[in-house]
Amino acid sequence: MTVVVHIGANKSGSTTLQRKLFARHPSIHYVGEDASDYQDYRTLLFQFLSADDIFWNREQFEKFIVEQLDKAAGKTFVFSSEDIMTSAVASLCAQRLRALLGDAKILLIIRNQFTALESFYASHGAYLRDAPSPYFRRYVPLENWLSYHSSVTEHGPVASFDYVRFVDYFESLFGTGSVNILLFEDMVEERERFRQQLSQVLCIPEDVIARHLDHAHERKRDTVRFHNYRKFRSFLGGRLPFNGPRGQDYLSRALSQFLYSGPPVQIVLPDYWKRHLTARYAAGNARLASAYGLPLQDYGYPL
């Protein structure tokens, strides 16, 4: 059986792969978000991603993985979670997977850190999540968000895009050559090359992958209108009623249609932050480019 652990990275096409390929391909047994039975084990996976060993229910998770491997007989088994790379216990996640899945292939799809952070902020970072009411979903300016994740926390989006650290750690556990690195930019611009590489990792025919992935794009970026609305809403203390496409009344539906139409919001990193991030990522990117033959310079990665 081919066993693949897809660890991300964030904003690198993970949702598209999960929804359009992993969850739909008949030759893949998929464990992760958007799997058909995800709600049955959602809490278990959340604990896997967030709990220290003191609080982790090892026996329950081991039983779950054994059951899933039995169901995957004759198929490619794919465990996928990009949240591993932003987890506060990322190394424990890796150790748990190594103990249960043995010599699995590691699939890592990376993206230029500049555009990845811009996309992450637009989709997730601009509005507080891990905060109590009434601060939940309050707007956070880009520079404050970058400063916090660069200097205050040791995990999260800025740390998660330091790809070489994850490559080194997973290879130390799963063995040299276990990590397969693909480029998000190839997924967008060099689709044939991306499909060929993905086919080799998953042991799935390339033409079948093409049918699932061509022209697929999930979780499109928020529009300018919706971004500005949520910013304005947070300045008013969250007192405006509409907070997403959940309303059923006429006014909510009309407002939703208006806010979700129009161009996507454009986020641009300031030059100061580009210099700061280049200093953080360049050496690791250069090492990966050399070791894996990756054309990172062609796609403007920090080098």
C-alpha positions in Angstrom: 0.0 0.0 0.0 1.2 3.5 -0.8 0.9 5.8 2.2 1.2 9.5 1.8 1.2 12.2 4.4 0.3 15.6 2.9 1.4 18.3 5.4 0.7 21.5 3.4 1.9 24.1 3.1 -0.9 26.6 3.8 -2.2 28.7 0.9 -0.6 26.2 -1.5 -3.6 24.6 -3.0 -4.3 22.2 -0.1 -8.1 22.7 -0.1 -8.3 22.2 -3.9 -6.3 18.9 -3.6 -8.5 17.8 -0.7 -11.8 18.6 -2.2 -11.3 17.8 -5.9 -8.8 15.0 -5.8 -8.2 13.3 -2.4 -11.9 13.1 -1.5 -13.1 12.1 -4.9 -10.6 9.8 -6.5 -11.8 6.1 -6.2 -8.3 4.8 -5.8 -7.5 7.1 -2.8 -8.6 6.5 0.8 -8.5 9.9 2.2 -8.3 11.0 5.9 -8.7 14.7 6.5 -10.9 17.7 6.1 -13.6 17.4 3.4 -13.5 13.6 3.5 -16.9 12.0 3.3 -16.8 10.9 7.0 -14.8 13.8 8.3 -17.4 14.9 10.8 -17.1 11.4 12.5 -13.5 12.1 13.5 -13.2 15.9 13.3 -12.7 16.2 17.1 -10.1 13.4 17.1 -8.0 15.2 14.4 -8.3 18.5 16.2 -6.8 16.9 19.3 -4.1 15.3 17.2 -3.1 18.7 15.9 -3.3 20.7 19.1 -2.9 18.5 22.2 0.4 18.0 24.0 1.2 14.4 24.9 -0.1 15.0 28.4 -3.6 15.5 27.1 -3.5 13.4 23.9 -5.6 10.2 23.7 -3.0 8.0 22.1 -5.0 4.8 22.2 -8.1 6.3 20.6 -6.1 7.8 17.8 -4.1 4.6 17.1 -7.3 2.6 16.9 -8.7 5.2 14.4 -5.6 5.0 12.2 -5.6 1.2 12.2 -9.3 1.2 11.1 -8.6 3.7 8.3 -5.6 1.7 7.1 -7.8 -1.4 6.9 -10.4 0.5 4.9 -7.6 1.6 2.5 -6.6 -1.9 1.4 -5.7 -1.8 -2.3 -5.8 2.0 -2.5 -3.4 4.9 -1.9 -3.8 6.0 1.7 -3.6 9.8 2.1 -3.5 11.6 5.4 -3.8 15.3 4.7 -3.6 18.3 7.0 -1.9 21.6 6.3 -2.6 22.6 9.9 0.4 20.5 11.0 2.7 23.2 9.8 1.0 25.9 11.9 0.5 23.7 14.9 2.1 24.5 18.3 3.0 20.8 18.5 4.1 20.2 15.0 7.0 17.9 16.0 4.7 15.8 18.1 2.3 15.5 15.1 5.2 14.3 13.0 6.3 11.8 15.6 2.8 10.4 16.0 2.5 9.9 12.3 5.8 8.2 12.0 4.9 5.8 14.8 1.6 4.8 13.2 2.3 5.1 9.4 5.9 4.0 9.2 7.9 4.8 6.1 5.2 7.0 4.5 5.9 9.5 1.7 5.7 13.1 2.8 4.1 15.5 0.3 4.9 19.2 0.8 3.7 21.8 -1.7 5.5 25.1 -1.2 4.7 28.6 -2.4 6.7 31.8 -2.6 6.6 33.1 0.9 5.7 36.6 -0.1 2.5 35.7 -2.0 1.7 33.0 0.6 1.7 35.4 3.4 -0.3 38.0 1.5 -2.9 35.3 0.7 -2.9 34.0 4.3 -3.5 37.5 5.7 -6.3 38.2 3.2 -8.0 34.9 4.0 -7.3 34.4 7.7 -5.0 36.8 9.4 -6.9 40.1 9.0 -9.5 39.0 11.5 -8.7 37.6 14.9 -9.6 34.0 15.4 -8.0 32.7 18.6 -9.5 35.5 20.7 -12.4 35.7 23.2 -15.6 37.7 22.6 -15.9 40.6 21.8 -12.4 40.5 20.1 -13.1 37.5 17.9 -12.9 38.5 14.2 -11.7 42.0 15.0 -9.6 43.5 12.2 -5.8 43.4 12.6 -3.6 45.7 10.3 -1.1 43.8 8.2 2.0 45.1 9.9 0.7 44.3 13.4 -0.1 40.8 12.2 3.3 40.3 10.7 5.1 41.7 13.7 3.2 39.5 16.1 3.9 36.3 14.2 7.5 37.2 13.5 8.5 38.1 17.0 6.0 36.9 19.6 5.0 33.4 18.5 7.2 30.5 17.6 4.6 28.8 15.5 1.9 30.1 13.1 2.0 31.3 9.5 5.4 33.1 9.4 7.1 30.1 11.0 5.2 27.6 8.9 6.6 29.0 5.7 10.2 28.3 6.8 10.0 25.2 4.7 13.5 23.9 5.2 12.9 23.3 8.9 10.0 21.0 8.2 11.9 19.2 5.4 14.8 18.6 7.8 12.6 17.4 10.6 10.4 15.1 8.6 13.4 13.6 6.8 15.1 13.0 10.2 12.0 10.9 11.1 10.9 9.3 7.9 14.2 9.0 6.2 16.3 10.6 3.5 14.3 11.0 0.3 11.0 10.7 2.1 9.9 14.3 1.5 8.5 15.1 -2.0 8.5 18.9 -2.7 6.2 20.3 -5.4 5.6 23.9 -6.3 2.3 25.7 -6.0 3.4 27.9 -8.9 3.7 24.8 -11.1 0.2 23.8 -10.1 -1.0 27.1 -11.5 1.4 27.7 -14.4 3.1 24.4 -15.3 0.2 22.0 -14.8 1.6 19.1 -16.8 4.9 19.1 -14.8 2.9 19.4 -11.5 0.6 16.5 -12.5 3.6 14.3 -13.5 5.2 14.9 -10.1 2.0 14.4 -8.2 1.3 11.2 -10.1 4.6 9.7 -9.0 4.0 10.5 -5.4 0.4 9.2 -5.2 0.9 6.3 -7.7 -2.2 7.5 -9.5 -2.3 7.9 -13.4 -1.6 11.4 -14.5 -4.5 11.7 -16.9 -6.9 10.8 -14.0 -5.3 13.6 -11.8 -5.8 16.0 -14.7 -9.5 15.3 -14.9 -9.9 16.1 -11.2 -7.6 19.1 -10.9 -7.8 21.0 -14.2 -9.5 24.4 -13.7 -10.2 23.6 -10.1 -9.8 26.4 -7.5 -11.2 26.3 -4.0 -11.4 28.9 -1.3 -11.0 32.0 -3.5 -9.8 35.1 -1.8 -12.2 37.5 -0.1 -13.4 40.4 -2.3 -12.4 44.0 -1.7 -16.0 44.8 -0.6 -16.1 42.0 1.9 -12.7 42.8 3.3 -13.6 46.4 3.8 -17.0 45.5 5.3 -15.4 43.3 7.9 -12.8 45.9 8.7 -15.5 48.5 9.2 -17.6 46.1 11.2 -14.8 45.4 13.6 -14.2 49.1 14.2 -17.8 49.3 15.4 -17.3 46.6 17.9 -19.0 43.9 15.7 -22.3 45.6 16.1 -23.3 45.2 12.4 -25.3 42.0 12.1 -23.9 40.4 9.0 -20.7 38.3 9.4 -20.8 35.9 6.5 -23.0 34.1 4.0 -25.3 32.6 6.6 -28.3 34.9 6.7 -31.5 33.5 5.3 -33.6 36.7 5.1 -33.9 38.9 2.0 -31.6 41.7 3.3 -28.9 39.2 4.3 -29.0 37.5 1.0 -28.8 40.8 -0.9 -25.9 42.0 1.2 -24.1 38.7 0.8 -24.5 38.9 -3.0 -23.1 42.4 -3.0 -20.2 41.8 -0.7 -19.1 38.6 -2.5 -19.1 40.2 -5.9 -16.3 42.2 -7.4 -12.5 41.8 -7.5 -10.5 40.0 -4.8 -8.7 42.1 -2.3 -5.0 42.8 -3.1 -2.5 42.6 -0.2 1.0 43.8 -0.8 3.8 43.3 1.7 5.8 46.5 2.5 9.4 46.6 1.2 10.6 46.6 4.8 8.9 43.3 5.5 10.1 41.8 2.2 13.7 42.5 3.3 13.0 41.1 6.8 11.4 37.9 5.4 14.2 37.5 2.8 16.7 37.5 5.6 14.6 34.8 7.4 13.9 32.5 4.4 16.6 33.0 1.8 19.2 30.6 3.1 16.7 27.8 3.5 15.2 28.4 0.1 18.6 28.3 -1.5 19.4 25.0 0.1 16.1 23.4 -1.0 16.5 24.8 -4.5 19.9 23.1 -4.8 19.1 19.8 -3.0 15.8 19.3 -4.9 16.4 21.0 -8.2 13.6 23.5 -7.6 13.3 26.5 -9.9 12.6 28.9 -7.0 14.4 31.8 -8.6 12.1 31.6 -11.6 9.1 32.2 -9.3 10.6 35.1 -7.3 11.1 33.2 -4.0 13.2 35.1 -1.4 16.8 34.0 -2.2 
